[in-house]
Amino acid sequence: MVKEFNHIGVNVRDLQKTLAFYSEHLGAKFVRGLYIPASHTIAAYVQVGTQMIEFLSPLSPSENTVYGIAHIAYTVDHIEEAARILEEKGWHFHVPPKKAGSGGGKIAFLKDPNGANVELIERVESFSEPSWEPSTEVIEIDHASIYANDLQAGIDFYTKDMEMEILQNYHFEDRKFDMVYMNTGKNILELLHNETPHEGPLMGHIAFRVKDTKALAEKLAAQGVEVTTQPRILATQNGYVCNIKDPDGIALEFIDRVSLFEV
């Protein structure tokens, strides 16, 4: 049913500013641009490693427009069949299968057990390019992170219904939190669970694997980018991590450990 974990969807205020930021600092490659007449929105896809980010820029935003990470998206073979299977399992589509606003393919939306927005896409093209090569200290997108107050329900949904595989599962008793990593192909999703229930947006951050966290933090600071959390040892004790925010305030994480496939 599920072909790939295709992209991370992000609503942005200033598309050109965002594209310049991700290109200059992260080496992101622009791979596709689309206009969505139905919502009067421009969509731009950039790739870092094998994973893509979809930037959505509404040309006529309303007072209810929310900026930041909006959804995660999976491509499927046949969207009506996928929706039927999921509905039989009890999942509700707040946007049932329909023609994509861009005119290419079909889309549908549902919520995961914790309320995160999940998009299903049926289209001929993936949009991602296999020839991407790093041009900065950033190697690839390491994972997309979402909060899961009900961790087991989240694991069940993404493994049984989205057909992901558990890659790594960490529990930190002293710090009372869990990190569960799941993959479809080379693209990875992190479920983050704290003993104290998380309040606020469920889409947590986008993490990038880099060559040297400390060196990159110094370089970004010299370029005028605020490093919101200075380099520190990872909870897994196998590298360093630091954080910045992009032009729309999205938390970005830089990690210099080996790939999760090699841990």
C-alpha positions as protocol buffer text, in pm:
chain_id: "A"
residue {
  index: 1
  type: MET
  ca { x: 0 y: 0 z: 0 }
}
residue {
  index: 2
  type: VAL
  ca { x: 259 y: 260 z: 111 }
}
residue {
  index: 3
  type: LYS
  ca { x: 541 y: 330 z: -134 }
}
residue {
  index: 4
  type: GLU
  ca { x: 751 y: 583 z: 58 }
}
residue {
  index: 5
  type: PHE
  ca { x: 768 y: 843 z: 333 }
}
residue {
  index: 6
  type: ASN
  ca { x: 774 y: 1118 z: 74 }
}
residue {
  index: 7
  type: HIS
  ca { x: 808 y: 1458 z: 241 }
}
residue {
  index: 8
  type: ILE
  ca { x: 763 y: 1691 z: 536 }
}
residue {
  index: 9
  type: GLY
  ca { x: 509 y: 1967 z: 466 }
}
residue {
  index: 10
  type: VAL
  ca { x: 581 y: 2318 z: 599 }
}
residue {
  index: 11
  type: ASN
  ca { x: 377 y: 2641 z: 576 }
}
residue {
  index: 12
  type: VAL
  ca { x: 600 y: 2945 z: 525 }
}
residue {
  index: 13
  type: ARG
  ca { x: 552 y: 3322 z: 518 }
}
residue {
  index: 14
  type: ASP
  ca { x: 823 y: 3423 z: 271 }
}
residue {
  index: 15
  type: LEU
  ca { x: 905 y: 3147 z: 23 }
}
residue {
  index: 16
  type: GLN
  ca { x: 1206 y: 3315 z: -134 }
}
residue {
  index: 17
  type: LYS
  ca { x: 1360 y: 3387 z: 205 }
}
residue {
  index: 18
  type: THR
  ca { x: 1302 y: 3028 z: 315 }
}
residue {
  index: 19
  type: LEU
  ca { x: 1447 y: 2878 z: -4 }
}
residue {
  index: 20
  type: ALA
  ca { x: 1754 y: 3099 z: 24 }
}
residue {
  index: 21
  type: PHE
  ca { x: 1805 y: 2999 z: 389 }
}
residue {
  index: 22
  type: TYR
  ca { x: 1782 y: 2626 z: 323 }
}
residue {
  index: 23
  type: SER
  ca { x: 1997 y: 2647 z: 10 }
}
residue {
  index: 24
  type: GLU
  ca { x: 2272 y: 2862 z: 161 }
}
residue {
  index: 25
  type: HIS
  ca { x: 2299 y: 2703 z: 504 }
}
residue {
  index: 26
  type: LEU
  ca { x: 2181 y: 2345 z: 445 }
}
residue {
  index: 27
  type: GLY
  ca { x: 2266 y: 2282 z: 83 }
}
residue {
  index: 28
  type: ALA
  ca { x: 1903 y: 2201 z: 0 }
}
residue {
  index: 29
  type: LYS
  ca { x: 1838 y: 2136 z: -369 }
}
residue {
  index: 30
  type: PHE
  ca { x: 1527 y: 2280 z: -531 }
}
residue {
  index: 31
  type: VAL
  ca { x: 1359 y: 1994 z: -720 }
}
residue {
  index: 32
  type: ARG
  ca { x: 1005 y: 2104 z: -808 }
}
residue {
  index: 33
  type: GLY
  ca { x: 773 y: 2403 z: -796 }
}
residue {
  index: 34
  type: LEU
  ca { x: 393 y: 2394 z: -829 }
}
residue {
  index: 35
  type: TYR
  ca { x: 101 y: 2635 z: -819 }
}
residue {
  index: 36
  type: ILE
  ca { x: -213 y: 2514 z: -638 }
}
residue {
  index: 37
  type: PRO
  ca { x: -505 y: 2721 z: -774 }
}
residue {
  index: 38
  type: ALA
  ca { x: -761 y: 2581 z: -529 }
}
residue {
  index: 39
  type: SER
  ca { x: -582 y: 2737 z: -231 }
}
residue {
  index: 40
  type: HIS
  ca { x: -389 y: 3008 z: -422 }
}
residue {
  index: 41
  type: THR
  ca { x: -66 y: 2859 z: -288 }
}
residue {
  index: 42
  type: ILE
  ca { x: 283 y: 2805 z: -429 }
}
residue {
  index: 43
  type: ALA
  ca { x: 449 y: 2475 z: -336 }
}
residue {
  index: 44
  type: ALA
  ca { x: 825 y: 2430 z: -359 }
}
residue {
  index: 45
  type: TYR
  ca { x: 1001 y: 2099 z: -299 }
}
residue {
  index: 46
  type: VAL
  ca { x: 1360 y: 2086 z: -181 }
}
residue {
  index: 47
  type: GLN
  ca { x: 1570 y: 1778 z: -119 }
}
residue {
  index: 48
  type: VAL
  ca { x: 1842 y: 1707 z: 137 }
}
residue {
  index: 49
  type: GLY
  ca { x: 1971 y: 1352 z: 108 }
}
residue {
  index: 50
  type: THR
  ca { x: 1686 y: 1122 z: 8 }
}
residue {
  index: 51
  type: GLN
  ca { x: 1416 y: 1316 z: 195 }
}
residue {
  index: 52
  type: MET
  ca { x: 1219 y: 1618 z: 75 }
}
residue {
  index: 53
  type: ILE
  ca { x: 1060 y: 1918 z: 240 }
}
residue {
  index: 54
  type: GLU
  ca { x: 752 y: 2073 z: 80 }
}
residue {
  index: 55
  type: PHE
  ca { x: 730 y: 2446 z: 146 }
}
residue {
  index: 56
  type: LEU
  ca { x: 377 y: 2583 z: 108 }
}
residue {
  index: 57
  type: SER
  ca { x: 343 y: 2958 z: 62 }
}
residue {
  index: 58
  type: PRO
  ca { x: -20 y: 3084 z: 66 }
}
residue {
  index: 59
  type: LEU
  ca { x: -52 y: 3391 z: -155 }
}
residue {
  index: 60
  type: SER
  ca { x: -368 y: 3504 z: 23 }
}
residue {
  index: 61
  type: PRO
  ca { x: -321 y: 3390 z: 384 }
}
residue {
  index: 62
  type: SER
  ca { x: -609 y: 3427 z: 626 }
}
residue {
  index: 63
  type: GLU
  ca { x: -597 y: 3519 z: 993 }
}
residue {
  index: 64
  type: ASN
  ca { x: -626 y: 3146 z: 1065 }
}
residue {
  index: 65
  type: THR
  ca { x: -318 y: 3048 z: 864 }
}
residue {
  index: 66
  type: VAL
  ca { x: -71 y: 2863 z: 1083 }
}
residue {
  index: 67
  type: TYR
  ca { x: 295 y: 2863 z: 988 }
}
residue {
  index: 68
  type: GLY
  ca { x: 539 y: 2582 z: 1065 }
}
residue {
  index: 69
  type: ILE
  ca { x: 547 y: 2207 z: 1008 }
}
residue {
  index: 70
  type: ALA
  ca { x: 200 y: 2113 z: 888 }
}
residue {
  index: 71
  type: HIS
  ca { x: 210 y: 1744 z: 795 }
}
residue {
  index: 72
  type: ILE
  ca { x: 410 y: 1439 z: 694 }
}
residue {
  index: 73
  type: ALA
  ca { x: 327 y: 1271 z: 364 }
}
residue {
  index: 74
  type: TYR
  ca { x: 335 y: 919 z: 223 }
}
residue {
  index: 75
  type: THR
  ca { x: 291 y: 809 z: -135 }
}
residue {
  index: 76
  type: VAL
  ca { x: 63 y: 512 z: -196 }
}
residue {
  index: 77
  type: ASP
  ca { x: -12 y: 293 z: -497 }
}
residue {
  index: 78
  type: HIS
  ca { x: -391 y: 341 z: -503 }
}
residue {
  index: 79
  type: ILE
  ca { x: -531 y: 611 z: -276 }
}
residue {
  index: 80
  type: GLU
  ca { x: -896 y: 501 z: -279 }
}
residue {
  index: 81
  type: GLU
  ca { x: -795 y: 148 z: -185 }
}
residue {
  index: 82
  type: ALA
  ca { x: -559 y: 276 z: 85 }
}
residue {
  index: 83
  type: ALA
  ca { x: -835 y: 497 z: 228 }
}
residue {
  index: 84
  type: ARG
  ca { x: -1080 y: 208 z: 225 }
}
residue {
  index: 85
  type: ILE
  ca { x: -839 y: -17 z: 415 }
}
residue {
  index: 86
  type: LEU
  ca { x: -766 y: 253 z: 674 }
}
residue {
  index: 87
  type: GLU
  ca { x: -1133 y: 343 z: 718 }
}
residue {
  index: 88
  type: GLU
  ca { x: -1214 y: -24 z: 778 }
}
residue {
  index: 89
  type: LYS
  ca { x: -958 y: -11 z: 1058 }
}
residue {
  index: 90
  type: GLY
  ca { x: -1142 y: 283 z: 1211 }
}
residue {
  index: 91
  type: TRP
  ca { x: -942 y: 580 z: 1079 }
}
residue {
  index: 92
  type: HIS
  ca { x: -1131 y: 890 z: 966 }
}
residue {
  index: 93
  type: PHE
  ca { x: -1024 y: 1103 z: 671 }
}
residue {
  index: 94
  type: HIS
  ca { x: -1099 y: 1470 z: 736 }
}
residue {
  index: 95
  type: VAL
  ca { x: -1002 y: 1522 z: 371 }
}
residue {
  index: 96
  type: PRO
  ca { x: -1116 y: 1215 z: 174 }
}
residue {
  index: 97
  type: PRO
  ca { x: -938 y: 1120 z: -150 }
}
residue {
  index: 98
  type: LYS
  ca { x: -966 y: 1394 z: -411 }
}
residue {
  index: 99
  type: LYS
  ca { x: -779 y: 1536 z: -705 }
}
residue {
  index: 100
  type: ALA
  ca { x: -472 y: 1731 z: -592 }
}
residue {
  index: 101
  type: GLY
  ca { x: -512 y: 2107 z: -609 }
}
residue {
  index: 102
  type: SER
  ca { x: -210 y: 2126 z: -839 }
}
residue {
  index: 103
  type: GLY
  ca { x: -389 y: 1898 z: -1084 }
}
residue {
  index: 104
  type: GLY
  ca { x: -131 y: 1622 z: -1054 }
}
residue {
  index: 105
  type: GLY
  ca { x: -245 y: 1305 z: -880 }
}
residue {
  index: 106
  type: LYS
  ca { x: -471 y: 1260 z: -578 }
}
residue {
  index: 107
  type: ILE
  ca { x: -440 y: 1343 z: -207 }
}
residue {
  index: 108
  type: ALA
  ca { x: -615 y: 1266 z: 123 }
}
residue {
  index: 109
  type: PHE
  ca { x: -557 y: 1362 z: 487 }
}
residue {
  index: 110
  type: LEU
  ca { x: -612 y: 1188 z: 820 }
}
residue {
  index: 111
  type: LYS
  ca { x: -486 y: 1230 z: 1177 }
}
residue {
  index: 112
  type: ASP
  ca { x: -253 y: 986 z: 1348 }
}
residue {
  index: 113
  type: PRO
  ca { x: -357 y: 857 z: 1696 }
}
residue {
  index: 114
  type: ASN
  ca { x: -202 y: 1161 z: 1864 }
}
residue {
  index: 115
  type: GLY
  ca { x: -349 y: 1416 z: 1625 }
}
residue {
  index: 116
  type: ALA
  ca { x: -60 y: 1477 z: 1384 }
}
residue {
  index: 117
  type: ASN
  ca { x: -162 y: 1551 z: 1026 }
}
residue {
  index: 118
  type: VAL
  ca { x: -81 y: 1274 z: 775 }
}
residue {
  index: 119
  type: GLU
  ca { x: -116 y: 1312 z: 399 }
}
residue {
  index: 120
  type: LEU
  ca { x: -154 y: 1029 z: 149 }
}
residue {
  index: 121
  type: ILE
  ca { x: -56 y: 1097 z: -212 }
}
residue {
  index: 122
  type: GLU
  ca { x: -109 y: 903 z: -531 }
}
residue {
  index: 123
  type: ARG
  ca { x: 92 y: 1032 z: -823 }
}
residue {
  index: 124
  type: VAL
  ca { x: 319 y: 899 z: -1094 }
}
residue {
  index: 125
  type: GLU
  ca { x: 629 y: 1093 z: -987 }
}
residue {
  index: 126
  type: SER
  ca { x: 799 y: 1098 z: -648 }
}
residue {
  index: 127
  type: PHE
  ca { x: 963 y: 1440 z: -724 }
}
residue {
  index: 128
  type: SER
  ca { x: 1278 y: 1330 z: -537 }
}
residue {
  index: 129
  type: GLU
  ca { x: 1603 y: 1288 z: -728 }
}
residue {
  index: 130
  type: PRO
  ca { x: 1845 y: 998 z: -668 }
}
residue {
  index: 131
  type: SER
  ca { x: 2150 y: 1205 z: -770 }
}
residue {
  index: 132
  type: TRP
  ca { x: 2148 y: 1452 z: -477 }
}
residue {
  index: 133
  type: GLU
  ca { x: 2495 y: 1519 z: -334 }
}
residue {
  index: 134
  type: PRO
  ca { x: 2580 y: 1730 z: -26 }
}
residue {
  index: 135
  type: SER
  ca { x: 2733 y: 2071 z: -98 }
}
residue {
  index: 136
  type: THR
  ca { x: 2770 y: 2191 z: 264 }
}
residue {
  index: 137
  type: GLU
  ca { x: 2846 y: 2037 z: 603 }
}
residue {
  index: 138
  type: VAL
  ca { x: 2493 y: 1891 z: 595 }
}
residue {
  index: 139
  type: ILE
  ca { x: 2492 y: 1528 z: 478 }
}
residue {
  index: 140
  type: GLU
  ca { x: 2121 y: 1445 z: 477 }
}
residue {
  index: 141
  type: ILE
  ca { x: 1792 y: 1482 z: 661 }
}
residue {
  index: 142
  type: ASP
  ca { x: 1830 y: 1244 z: 954 }
}
residue {
  index: 143
  type: HIS
  ca { x: 1464 y: 1235 z: 1059 }
}
residue {
  index: 144
  type: ALA
  ca { x: 1139 y: 1423 z: 1103 }
}
residue {
  index: 145
  type: SER
  ca { x: 1021 y: 1431 z: 1465 }
}
residue {
  index: 146
  type: ILE
  ca { x: 666 y: 1435 z: 1601 }
}
residue {
  index: 147
  type: TYR
  ca { x: 537 y: 1409 z: 1957 }
}
residue {
  index: 148
  type: ALA
  ca { x: 341 y: 1102 z: 2064 }
}
residue {
  index: 149
  type: ASN
  ca { x: 170 y: 1125 z: 2402 }
}
residue {
  index: 150
  type: ASP
  ca { x: 34 y: 775 z: 2340 }
}
residue {
  index: 151
  type: LEU
  ca { x: 354 y: 613 z: 2224 }
}
residue {
  index: 152
  type: GLN
  ca { x: 226 y: 261 z: 2165 }
}
residue {
  index: 153
  type: ALA
  ca { x: -71 y: 382 z: 1963 }
}
residue {
  index: 154
  type: GLY
  ca { x: 169 y: 587 z: 1752 }
}
residue {
  index: 155
  type: ILE
  ca { x: 400 y: 291 z: 1697 }
}
residue {
  index: 156
  type: ASP
  ca { x: 108 y: 69 z: 1600 }
}
residue {
  index: 157
  type: PHE
  ca { x: -26 y: 324 z: 1352 }
}
residue {
  index: 158
  type: TYR
  ca { x: 302 y: 389 z: 1175 }
}
residue {
  index: 159
  type: THR
  ca { x: 419 y: 28 z: 1166 }
}
residue {
  index: 160
  type: LYS
  ca { x: 89 y: -150 z: 1098 }
}
residue {
  index: 161
  type: ASP
  ca { x: -97 y: 112 z: 894 }
}
residue {
  index: 162
  type: MET
  ca { x: 181 y: 321 z: 736 }
}
residue {
  index: 163
  type: GLU
  ca { x: 394 y: 8 z: 697 }
}
residue {
  index: 164
  type: MET
  ca { x: 711 y: 155 z: 848 }
}
residue {
  index: 165
  type: GLU
  ca { x: 972 y: -57 z: 1022 }
}
residue {
  index: 166
  type: ILE
  ca { x: 1116 y: 11 z: 1366 }
}
residue {
  index: 167
  type: LEU
  ca { x: 1479 y: 107 z: 1319 }
}
residue {
  index: 168
  type: GLN
  ca { x: 1586 y: 209 z: 1672 }
}
residue {
  index: 169
  type: ASN
  ca { x: 1398 y: 228 z: 2003 }
}
residue {
  index: 170
  type: TYR
  ca { x: 1550 y: 422 z: 2294 }
}
residue {
  index: 171
  type: HIS
  ca { x: 1412 y: 455 z: 2646 }
}
residue {
  index: 172
  type: PHE
  ca { x: 1584 y: 688 z: 2893 }
}
residue {
  index: 173
  type: GLU
  ca { x: 1457 y: 603 z: 3239 }
}
residue {
  index: 174
  type: ASP
  ca { x: 1654 y: 876 z: 3416 }
}
residue {
  index: 175
  type: ARG
  ca { x: 1519 y: 1148 z: 3186 }
}
residue {
  index: 176
  type: LYS
  ca { x: 1172 y: 993 z: 3147 }
}
residue {
  index: 177
  type: PHE
  ca { x: 1145 y: 999 z: 2769 }
}
residue {
  index: 178
  type: ASP
  ca { x: 1151 y: 773 z: 2465 }
}
residue {
  index: 179
  type: MET
  ca { x: 1272 y: 810 z: 2107 }
}
residue {
  index: 180
  type: VAL
  ca { x: 1143 y: 558 z: 1854 }
}
residue {
  index: 181
  type: TYR
  ca { x: 1279 y: 570 z: 1500 }
}
residue {
  index: 182
  type: MET
  ca { x: 1095 y: 411 z: 1208 }
}
residue {
  index: 183
  type: ASN
  ca { x: 1179 y: 403 z: 843 }
}
residue {
  index: 184
  type: THR
  ca { x: 1034 y: 350 z: 499 }
}
residue {
  index: 185
  type: GLY
  ca { x: 1335 y: 298 z: 275 }
}
residue {
  index: 186
  type: LYS
  ca { x: 1598 y: 554 z: 373 }
}
residue {
  index: 187
  type: ASN
  ca { x: 1355 y: 811 z: 515 }
}
residue {
  index: 188
  type: ILE
  ca { x: 1305 y: 816 z: 892 }
}
residue {
  index: 189
  type: LEU
  ca { x: 1036 y: 932 z: 1134 }
}
residue {
  index: 190
  type: GLU
  ca { x: 1098 y: 986 z: 1506 }
}
residue {
  index: 191
  type: LEU
  ca { x: 823 y: 951 z: 1765 }
}
residue {
  index: 192
  type: LEU
  ca { x: 918 y: 1149 z: 2074 }
}
residue {
  index: 193
  type: HIS
  ca { x: 743 y: 1062 z: 2399 }
}
residue {
  index: 194
  type: ASN
  ca { x: 782 y: 1237 z: 2735 }
}
residue {
  index: 195
  type: GLU
  ca { x: 646 y: 1110 z: 3064 }
}
residue {
  index: 196
  type: THR
  ca { x: 485 y: 1452 z: 3110 }
}
residue {
  index: 197
  type: PRO
  ca { x: 230 y: 1485 z: 2825 }
}
residue {
  index: 198
  type: HIS
  ca { x: 334 y: 1729 z: 2555 }
}
residue {
  index: 199
  type: GLU
  ca { x: 117 y: 2035 z: 2503 }
}
residue {
  index: 200
  type: GLY
  ca { x: 132 y: 2243 z: 2190 }
}
residue {
  index: 201
  type: PRO
  ca { x: 212 y: 2164 z: 1824 }
}
residue {
  index: 202
  type: LEU
  ca { x: 273 y: 1796 z: 1760 }
}
residue {
  index: 203
  type: MET
  ca { x: 524 y: 1844 z: 1480 }
}
residue {
  index: 204
  type: GLY
  ca { x: 849 y: 1876 z: 1668 }
}
residue {
  index: 205
  type: HIS
  ca { x: 1151 y: 1939 z: 1449 }
}
residue {
  index: 206
  type: ILE
  ca { x: 1349 y: 1841 z: 1140 }
}
residue {
  index: 207
  type: ALA
  ca { x: 1688 y: 1686 z: 1212 }
}
residue {
  index: 208
  type: PHE
  ca { x: 1988 y: 1693 z: 980 }
}
residue {
  index: 209
  type: ARG
  ca { x: 2293 y: 1471 z: 996 }
}
residue {
  index: 210
  type: VAL
  ca { x: 2609 y: 1679 z: 961 }
}
residue {
  index: 211
  type: LYS
  ca { x: 2983 y: 1627 z: 947 }
}
residue {
  index: 212
  type: ASP
  ca { x: 3074 y: 1825 z: 1261 }
}
residue {
  index: 213
  type: THR
  ca { x: 2809 y: 1982 z: 1485 }
}
residue {
  index: 214
  type: LYS
  ca { x: 3047 y: 2214 z: 1671 }
}
residue {
  index: 215
  type: ALA
  ca { x: 3210 y: 2344 z: 1353 }
}
residue {
  index: 216
  type: LEU
  ca { x: 2873 y: 2400 z: 1187 }
}
residue {
  index: 217
  type: ALA
  ca { x: 2739 y: 2587 z: 1491 }
}
residue {
  index: 218
  type: GLU
  ca { x: 3039 y: 2819 z: 1482 }
}
residue {
  index: 219
  type: LYS
  ca { x: 2998 y: 2877 z: 1108 }
}
residue {
  index: 220
  type: LEU
  ca { x: 2625 y: 2951 z: 1134 }
}
residue {
  index: 221
  type: ALA
  ca { x: 2681 y: 3190 z: 1425 }
}
residue {
  index: 222
  type: ALA
  ca { x: 2943 y: 3375 z: 1219 }
}
residue {
  index: 223
  type: GLN
  ca { x: 2686 y: 3403 z: 938 }
}
residue {
  index: 224
  type: GLY
  ca { x: 2437 y: 3563 z: 1174 }
}
residue {
  index: 225
  type: VAL
  ca { x: 2218 y: 3257 z: 1239 }
}
residue {
  index: 226
  type: GLU
  ca { x: 2113 y: 3228 z: 1603 }
}
residue {
  index: 227
  type: VAL
  ca { x: 2216 y: 2896 z: 1757 }
}
residue {
  index: 228
  type: THR
  ca { x: 1934 y: 2844 z: 2006 }
}
residue {
  index: 229
  type: THR
  ca { x: 2095 y: 2545 z: 2178 }
}
residue {
  index: 230
  type: GLN
  ca { x: 2473 y: 2513 z: 2182 }
}
residue {
  index: 231
  type: PRO
  ca { x: 2638 y: 2180 z: 2090 }
}
residue {
  index: 232
  type: ARG
  ca { x: 2592 y: 1915 z: 2357 }
}
residue {
  index: 233
  type: ILE
  ca { x: 2635 y: 1541 z: 2379 }
}
residue {
  index: 234
  type: LEU
  ca { x: 2343 y: 1338 z: 2245 }
}
residue {
  index: 235
  type: ALA
  ca { x: 2128 y: 1140 z: 2487 }
}
residue {
  index: 236
  type: THR
  ca { x: 2255 y: 831 z: 2305 }
}
residue {
  index: 237
  type: GLN
  ca { x: 2615 y: 938 z: 2379 }
}
residue {
  index: 238
  type: ASN
  ca { x: 2730 y: 886 z: 2020 }
}
residue {
  index: 239
  type: GLY
  ca { x: 2766 y: 1239 z: 1888 }
}
residue {
  index: 240
  type: TYR
  ca { x: 2683 y: 1605 z: 1938 }
}
residue {
  index: 241
  type: VAL
  ca { x: 2365 y: 1798 z: 1870 }
}
residue {
  index: 242
  type: CYS
  ca { x: 2270 y: 2167 z: 1847 }
}
residue {
  index: 243
  type: ASN
  ca { x: 1960 y: 2359 z: 1741 }
}
residue {
  index: 244
  type: ILE
  ca { x: 1869 y: 2662 z: 1534 }
}
residue {
  index: 245
  type: LYS
  ca { x: 1541 y: 2803 z: 1401 }
}
residue {
  index: 246
  type: ASP
  ca { x: 1456 y: 2869 z: 1038 }
}
residue {
  index: 247
  type: PRO
  ca { x: 1292 y: 3194 z: 917 }
}
residue {
  index: 248
  type: ASP
  ca { x: 948 y: 3071 z: 1032 }
}
residue {
  index: 249
  type: GLY
  ca { x: 1068 y: 2960 z: 1374 }
}
residue {
  index: 250
  type: ILE
  ca { x: 1081 y: 2588 z: 1293 }
}
residue {
  index: 251
  type: ALA
  ca { x: 1324 y: 2399 z: 1516 }
}
residue {
  index: 252
  type: LEU
  ca { x: 1609 y: 2247 z: 1318 }
}
residue {
  index: 253
  type: GLU
  ca { x: 1844 y: 1998 z: 1478 }
}
residue {
  index: 254
  type: PHE
  ca { x: 2200 y: 1916 z: 1370 }
}
residue {
  index: 255
  type: ILE
  ca { x: 2352 y: 1581 z: 1467 }
}
residue {
  index: 256
  type: ASP
  ca { x: 2700 y: 1449 z: 1387 }
}
residue {
  index: 257
  type: ARG
  ca { x: 2657 y: 1083 z: 1480 }
}
residue {
  index: 258
  type: VAL
  ca { x: 2657 y: 802 z: 1225 }
}
residue {
  index: 259
  type: SER
  ca { x: 2339 y: 722 z: 1034 }
}
residue {
  index: 260
  type: LEU
  ca { x: 2065 y: 550 z: 1233 }
}
residue {
  index: 261
  type: PHE
  ca { x: 2104 y: 261 z: 989 }
}
residue {
  index: 262
  type: GLU
  ca { x: 2459 y: 213 z: 1119 }
}
residue {
  index: 263
  type: VAL
  ca { x: 2404 y: 257 z: 1495 }
}
